[in-house]
Amino acid sequence: ATGIQLIDTIHEKLLTSVELTGIWEKKLRDIERHNYDAATFINELKTQVSKIVTDVLHDTSGRSVAYDS
């Protein structure tokens, strides 16, 4: 239930798309072939995750994500 609430709160539709999986898979293959820098890929992921977390924390839609520890 928490995962569904979180997905509903995330405005970044690319995150929930198959397109993103394809992009990541291509970059990982390029890293394997030494055509793309692994550190760049990791930094891109960090930037994307930080933006998504910031967007969720500042969501004003009134939705909430319940967290059970």
Residue pairs with C-beta under 8 A, 6 or more apart in sequence:
1 66
2 65
2 66
2 67
2 68
5 63
5 64
5 65
5 66
6 56
6 65
7 16
8 63
9 56
9 59
9 61
9 63
9 65
10 16
10 52
10 55
10 56
11 55
11 59
12 48
12 51
12 52
12 55
14 20
15 48
15 52
27 36
27 41
28 41
30 36
31 37
31 38
31 41
56 65
